[in-house]
C-alpha cells in the first residue's frame, strides 16, 4: 500500500471500530477474540510441536521465532495503551511484560491510584480522555467495590480481547540485534515456560520505564538532574548530579472491630514524632506515598536494598501508629496488605529529537506542530533520599496555569531510528519529567506512541520521517483527535467527516448549549461551561438531536462523544477521602439508552443502531451504507441527569 492510498483511507483507520487492511481497504474492526481464538493463539507462543532449535548457552530453553509490526516492551499503562492503540489501528503487536500482571504501578502489586492532568480534582475538567478514559469508565461500572485485582483483570481483558495482540507475561527482554541505527529483532525470555523468543518487528516501543530496550539497543539516554544552565530551567539545580526521585511501598489497613496487636520485625526502623512533622498519619486506610527512599542511589541496580529500606520504614511508621500511644483510635486497625514491589518513579530517560523542558510546560509547548498528547500534573519534585530527609517537606509542587502539549519528537529515539518510547522514560529533562511521569499522562502518551507506530509500520516510515512528512503528521493528529485523544488548542478538521457540512437542530437547547456545538470540532468544556456541548432537557419522551444535509449523504459509520463528567475525579483508589469525590458506577451525565435513525431522500425512516445501558464516552456504530438526508440521535434515558448531553457527532462514508 502506498502513502496516497493509506491517507485516502486513514480517516477510517481509528481505534475501537475500524482499521486498514494491507490492501488499503477499510473494514470493521475485528470483533473481540473468542475463548477458542485466544486458546488457539497459545500455539504460537508455546508450539505443540516445538522446534529442535536451541540457543547457544541455553540448551534447555526452546527457541521460538515470532514476527510483528510493533513490539512493545513493558506492560504498565503506557505499554498497555500503546499496544491496544497500535492493534486497533491494524498493526500486529507483541506485548512483553516482565511480571504476571499488567498495569505497572496501578496494578495490585503496587496499588497507586492513577493521576494526571486534572491534578486529582485540583484542575477540574482536564481528566485525560481516550483509552485511559475507556478503561476508567469500565472499571467504575464493573468494579464498584474497588478491587485492584479486578483492575488487573480488566487490563488483561482489554489486551487479550484484541486479536492483533500477542501477550507474553513473565517475559523479560535481555538483548537486541541492532545494525546501522535500526533494531532488527529482540530477544526475550520466559523462564517459567522455558522459552526464548526471538522477535522481528518494524517498530519497537520501550515502555519499560527503566529504558531496558533502549539500553540493549544502544540508544542515547540521560539520567539524574540537569543544571539550570543546560536548558535555562529556573527549577533545575545550580550543578547537575546523578540523583533522582525515590521509590515507594504502599500498604492498606482496615478496622477489624476488635483490637489488633502489632509487633514490628527486629529490622524495622524506629520512627519518631519529629520524623513525621511534615508527613501526616491521621488516616491509615491507605499507606503513604511519602514512604519514599532510594533516589540518592541507583534505583535499578540497588532495587533490592531499596525494597528492604522501604519495608523497614513501612514497619516503623505502622509501629508508631499502633504502639506510640499517639494514635489511640488505631487500636482496632490492622494491616491487610503490604506491597513487596517498590513503586518506582524514575531512573533513565531516552533522548529524542526534542527534550521536553520546564519552559515547554510553562507555555512553549503551544508552538509544537507535532503535539500528540497532553500533560498537566504539577512539576512535582521530591528529595532524592525521601524519608531520610524527614526535616524537609516530602515534595515541592509547582503548578502550571494550564495543561501542556507533548510532541511526537519526544517519543522517539534520536539515534535508533525505529525505537519509540512511552511512559516515564520519554525525552525530557528532570524538571519536566517530574510532571510527565504520572500514570494518566503516561497512558495518553502510550496511546499516541502506539498510534504513531501503527502509522509508521503501515507507511514504511521511521518516526522521524513521520514527523517530517507534514501531511502524514496532520493525519496522525486528526486520527488521535478522532480517537478522543486531547491535544491542546486542536480541533476536528477531518475533511471526511460529513457531519461538519450538516445543520444541527435539537428538541431543546439549554442556554449556551446549542445543537451546533456537536459539529464545532471540540469535545470538552471546563466546569460550568457549555461552549462545546449540546444539552437539552429530558422529557417523558426523551430528547433528540438531528443533523440535516441539503443533499443525501452516503453514511456507513457514526461516532458519538457523550459527556462523562470530566469535572470529577475518576480513578481506582484505596484512599477513602479521594474516593468520596468519585462516582463508582455509570457517570450520571452520560447518555444510557439511545437510537440512531436516518431519513432518506424519499422520506423513509430506518433505525441504524439501538443501544441500552451505555456508560462509555466514545461510541461508534458501523452499518451498511445508507443515503441519509437526516440523521437523528433519539435519547430515551441518561444514567441519572435530567438533561441529554452530547459533545460531538461524526459521520463517515
N, C-alpha and C positions, 0 to 999 in steps of 0.2 A: 504494500500500500504506500503510495507516495504522499508527500506532505499535503498537496492540494486536496486529494480525496479525503485525507484524515480531517482537515479543517472543515471540509464541507459537511462532514457527519459528526464532528466532535461536539456540536451542540446537543446531541443526544447521548454523548458518552458521559453520563452522570451517575453519581452514586445512587444506590438503592433500587433503580428501576431499569436502566438500560446500559449497554456497553457496546463497544465497537468490535465486530469480528475481524479476523485477519483479512477478510476480503473487502473491508471498508463499509459493510452494511450494518446499520443499527438494528438491534433486535432486543426483545425484552430481556431484562437482567435475569440471569438464571435463578430459578427458584431455590430456596434454601435446601441444602443437601438432606436427603432422607437418611434414615438409620442404615439402610442397606448400602447406600452410596458411600457413607462415611466408613462403614465397615470394610467395604471393598478397597477403599483408598489406603488402608493399612498395608495392603500387599506391596505398595510402592516403597514404603519405608522399612518394612520387615518382610522381604520376599519369602514366599513359601518354599521356593527353590533357590536358596542363596547361592551367589556366585562363589566359586572356589578361590576368588581373588583374596589376597591378604596384603596388608600394607607393611612395608619394611619396619621391623621393630615391634609390630603389633600382631603376632601370629594368632592370637585368639579373638581378634576383632574382625567382624565381617565387613568388607568394603562394599558400600552402595553408592553408585553414581546417580545423581539427580540433576535435573536442569530446570530453570525457571526464567522468568523475565525480571523479577525483582526479588532479591534476597534481603530479608530483614533480620538483623541480629539484635535481640533484646525484646522482651515481651512485657515491658511496662506500658503505661498508657500511650506513650509516644509510639512504641513499636506496634501495639495493637491497632491504633488508629491509622498508622502508616500502612500496615498490612491490609486492613479492611478497605481503606480508600483505594489502594492500588488494585486490589482484587475486584472491587465493584466497578472499576474502570477497565476491566478486561484483562489485566495482567495476571499471569501465573505467578504465584507468590509462595515462597517458603519462609516461614517464620520460625526462628530458632530461639528458644528461651532456656536459660541455664537452670531454671528452677521448675518445680512441678505446678506452679500457679502463675497465671498472668496477672498483670496489674501493678507490679513493682511495689512502690511504697503505699499504694492504695489497697493492696491485697490484704488478706487476713494474716499474712506473715508479719506485717508492719502496722497496719490499721491507721494510716494517716488519711484524714479526710482531704478530698480534692478541693483545692482553692485556685483562684485565678484572678481575672481582670476585675471582677466585681468586688474584690477585697473582702470576701465573706460578708457582704452586705454593706460595707463601707462606701462602695461606689455602686449604688443600685442601678440596675438597667444594663449593666455590662457583662452579664453572665455569658460565657462562651457558648456559641451555637455549634451547628454541625454535628459531627459524630458524637462528641462528648455529651451534647445535649440529648441526643437519641438515647445514649446509654443511661444517663441520669434519669430521664423520664421513665424508661423501662424499669429501672431499679426502684424508683419511688413507688411505682404501682405494684410491682411484684415482690417487693421486699420491705413492707411497712414495718416489720419487726427489727429492721436494722442489723441484719446478719452480714458480716463481712465475708463469710463463706459463700453466701448467696451472690454477693458481688463477684467473687472469684468465678462462680459458676456462670453468671451472666456473661462475663468476658469470654469464657471458654466457649459458650454457646454462640456468641457473635462470630468468633473465629471459625469454629467447626461448621457453622451453618453456611459459610462461604465456600462454594465448590471450587473456587480458584485458589484457595489457601491450603498448603500442606503445613501442618503444625508439628514441630519437633520440640517436645518438652524434655526437661532434664538433659539438655544438649548444649555443650559448651564449644564455642568457636576457639580454635587454637592455632590456625595457620591460614595463610593466603598464598596464592600464586599470582604475583604482581609483575607485569612486564611493561616497560615503556609508559609508566604512569597510569596503567589500566589494570584493575583486578580481573584476572581470568577466571579464577574459581577460589572457593574457600574450603577449608576442612573443619568439620565439627564432629564431636564425638558424644555418644551416649553410652556411658559405662554400665548403666542399668540394663541395657539391652544388648551390649557388646557389639555396637555398630559404629563404624566410621563412615561419615557421609562426605563425599567429595561432590561439591555443588558448583555447577557452572551457571552463571547468570549474566544478564546485560547490565543491570544496575544493582548496587549494593548500598543498603542503608544501615548505618551504625546508630542503633538506638539503645546501646548498652549502658549509657551513662558514663562509664569509665573509658570509652573510646577503644575497646579491645580490638574491634575490626580495623579501626584506623591505625592502631599500634602495629598490628601484624602487616598491614599494607604499606607501611612507611609514610603515612600521611603526616603533614606538618601539624604540630599540636603546641599548645601552651598550657601553663597551669599557674597556680599561685595568684598573687595580686600585683597589678601593674603600678608603676609610679604615675603621679599626676602628669608629669611632663610628656609621657608617651602618647596619650590621646587627649590631653587637655581636659582631664576629668577632675572637677573640684573635690569629689568624694573619694578619690584614689589616695594612696599613700604618698608621702614625700619620697620614699625609696621603696622600690619593688621588693617583694620577698616571695618565698615558696609556700606560704601558709594559705589556708582556705577555710571554708566552713566545715564544722564538725558533723558528726552523725548523732542520731538519737535512737533510743529504745523506749517504746511506749508500754503502758500497761493498762488494764481495765480492772475495776473493782465494783462490788455491789454490796448492798445491805442484806445480810443473811437472816436478820430478825433475831439474832442471839449473838452473844459475844464471840468474836473470832480472834484468838490469840495469834501473835506473830513473833517468831524468834528468827532474827536475821542470821544468815550464814556468817561464819567467822571472818570471811574476806570482805564483808560489806563495809562500806565507808561509814564513819561516824559523822553524821550531818548535824550541824548546829543551827540555832535560830539565826545567828548572824549570816550564815551562808544562804539563807532564804529571804534576805531583806528585799531583794528585787525579784523574787520568784515565789509567787503566791501559791499556797496549798490549801485554800479554803474549800475547794471542791476536789474530790478524789475518785469520781467515777471513771474518769479518763485521764491517763497519765500525761506527762508534761513534755512538750516539745523542747523545753529548755534543759531537760536532762540531755545535754549535748557535750560531746568530747571528741577530740582527735584531729581537729583541723591544723594543729601545730605539728603533726607528724604526717606520714604518708597514709592517706585514707584507703589506699588499695593494698599496699604491702603489709601494713600494720593492722589490718581489719580484725584479726583475732585478738590482739591486745585491746583494740577499741571496744570490741564486744564485751570483754571482761570488765574494763573500766566502767562502761555504761551500766552493766548489770550491777556492779558494786555501788554505783550511785543510786540506781533504782531501789536497791535493797536498803540503802542508807536513808533515802527520803521516806520510804514506807515505814521504816523503823521509827523515824522521827514522828510521823503522823500517828502511828499506833502506840508508841511507848514513851514519848517525851512528856506526856501529860498536857501538852499544849493544845491537843485536838481531841477532847473527851468524846465528842459525838462520833468519832470514828470507831468506837468500840465494837459495833456490830458489823463493821465493814471488813471484807476480806478480798484479797486479790483473786480474780478468777482467770486471768490471762496475763502473761508477760512475754513480750517479744523476744526472740532469740536472734533475729537478723537486724543489725543496725540499719536504720533508715538513713541512707547516705544522701547528703546534699550536694557534694561536689568532689571533683578530682581533676581530670584533664578536660580540655576543650579543643576541638578541631578548628583549624584556621581555614576560613573560606575566603572568597573574593571580597567580602565585606566583613569587617569585625564590628559587631554591634557595640555601641558605646553609650555612656551616660548622656551625651549630647543628643543622640538619636532618641533616647527615651523621653527627653525633655522637649522635643519639638522638631528635631531634624528629620525624624522618620517620615514626616509629611512629604518630603522630597523624593521618597523611594518610588521609582517607577515599576518596581518588581515586588510590591507588597503582596504577601501570600498568607499572612496570619496576623493576629494581634496579641499583645500582652498588656498588662495593666497593674499587676501586683506591685506594691511599693518596692523601691530599691531597699532590700532588707538584709543588712549585713549583721553578722554575729561575731563575737570574739572567737578566734580560732580554737582557743583552749576551752571554750564553753564553760562548764560548771566550775572548772578550776579558777576561773576569773569571776568568782562569785561577788566580788566587790564592784563589778561593772554590770550595767543593765544587759540582759541576755540578747538584746537586739537593738539596732538603730534603724528605723524605717523612715524613708523619705518618699513621700507620695507625689506622683506626677499629677498635673492638672487634668489630664485625660489619658486614656489608653494610647498605645503607640503601635505602629506597624512594624512587622518583622519581614525583611526582604529575602527573596529566594537566594540571593548571593551569600547569605549567612547559613544556608542549609546544604551547601556542597563544598567539598574539599578544594583547596587551592591547587594542590599538586597531584592528586589522584583523581583522574578525570571522570570516572564513573562511580565515585563514592559520594553519597549524601549522608546527612545526619539529622536527627530529630531528638528533642529532649533536652536534658541539661548539658549536653556536650556540643551545642551549636557554636558557631563562630561569634564570640562575644568577649568583651573584657570582663574582669571580675565584677566590676561595679554593675554593668548591665546584666550580667548573669544572675546577680542576687535578686533580680526581678523576674527574669525569663525562666528561672529554674522550676517554678511551681507547676503542679501536675496538670491543671486545666490548660495552662499555656502550652505545656509540652504536648498535650493531646492535640490541640489545634495545630501546632507545628507539625506533628506527626501526620495529620490529615493532609496538610499542604505538601509535605515531602512525598508522601505516598502517591498523591495525585500527580505531582510533577514527575515522579519516577515512572508512572504508567505512561504519561505523555512521552517521555524520553524513550522508553522501551518500544513504543509503537512507531515513533517517528525516526528512530535510529539516531537520536541526538544525545550528546552529553548534556548535563545540566547547564554548563556554561553556554553551550550553543543554544539551548532553550532560552536562556536569558537574552542572548544577543539577537535572536530572531523575534522581533517585537510583535509580529503577527501571532506567533505561537504563544508568546508570553501573555498577550492580551486574551487569547483564547483560554489559557490556563486560568487566568484571574476570573474570567467570566464563568468558567466551569466551577471554580471554587465558590463563587457567589451563588450559583445555582444549587450547589450542594449545601447551602446555608452556612458557609464559612464567612465570618465577618472580616471585612477589610475596611479600615477607617477611610471615610470620605470616598467610598466606591459604591457604585450602584449598578443595577441590572441594565446593561446596554446591549443585550443579546439580540441581534437582528432577526434571529429565527423565532423569537418569542412573539407569537401572533397576538397575544393579549395586549401588547404595547400599542397596537393600532386600533383597539376597540374603544367603545364608550362604556363607562360603568354606571350602573344605577343600582338602587337597593330599596328594600321595603321600608327602611328607616335609616336616618343618619343622625347620630348624636352630634352635638355642636363640635365642630372642628375635627370630626372623624368621618370624612367624606368617602363615598364609594370609590372615587377615582384614586384614592390613596393606594389601592391594591395594585395599581399599574405605575406607581411612582418610581419603582426601582429600589426602594429602601424597605428593610424588613425589621426594624427595631425602633423603639422610642425610649426616651428616658421617662422616669416616673411622672405621672400626671400629665404626660404629653400624648397627643394622638396625631402627630404630624404625618405619620406614615401608616396609620391604621384605619381600617373601616370598622366602625362599631354601630350596631343598631339594636333597638330593643327587641327582646324576645316576647312574642305574644303566644296565646294558646296554639296558634297555627304555626309558630316558629318565626323565622326571618329568612330573607333571601337576598342574594347579591347576583347581579346579572351583567354579563359582557355582551355587547352587540356590535356587529360589523356592518358596514354599508353593503358588502357583498359576502356571500357564504365563504367560509374558510374551511379547508380540509384539516381536520384535527384528529389526532390519534393518541395524544398524551397531554394530560393536565396535571399541573403541580400546584399545590395549595400550601401556604405557610400560615399557620394559626398562631395565636397568642398563647404562650405557656408561662406567663408571669415572670419575665426577666427581672422585675423589681425585687423579687425574693431570692434568698439563698436556696440553692438546691444541691445537696451533696449527701453522701452517706457518712455519718459521723457517730462516734460513741460519746461525743461531748454533749451533755444534756442541754446546756444553756444555748448552744448553737442550734440544736435540733428544734428548739421552740420556735425558731423563725422559719421552719421548713414544713412544707406540705408533703407528707409521706403518702402519696396517692396521686390520682389524676389532678393536675392543676386546675383550679375551678374556672379559670378564664377560657380553657381550651374547649373547642367545639367537640362534642361527643358523637352525635348522630347527624348524618347529612346524606344528601343525594346530589349527584351531578346529572343535569338534564340538558339536552340540546334541542333546538328547534331548527329545522331545515328551511330551505327557501320556499317549500310548499306549505309551510306552516305545521308540519308534523313534528310532534314532540316525542322524544325517546329518552329512556334512562340509560346513562353511561356507566354509572357506578353508584353503589349504595353502601354506606359504612355505618356500623353501630359499635359503640364502645371505644371510640378513638381516644387516645391520650397523647399522641405524638404531635410535635410542632410541624414537621415536614411530611406531607402525604403526597404520593404520586400514583397516578392511575393511567394505565395503558390499555387501549381498546382498539377494535377495528376502526379504520378511517371513516369519519363522518363529515358531511358537508354541513357545517353549522352556521346558521345566521345569528343565533344567540346561544350562549352558554349560561346556565343558571345553577348556582350553588344554593340548594334549599337546605336550611339548617333547622333541625327539629328539636335538638337538645344540646345543652352545654354540660360541662362537669360541675356546674353549680352557679355560674354567673348568670345574671339576668339580662345580659347583652351578648349578642353574637359578635365575635371579634376575629377579623382576618387581616393579615399583613400583605399577602401577595397571592395573586393567581397568575400562573403562566400557562400558555397553550402552545403546543408544537405539532407540526405535521409528522 
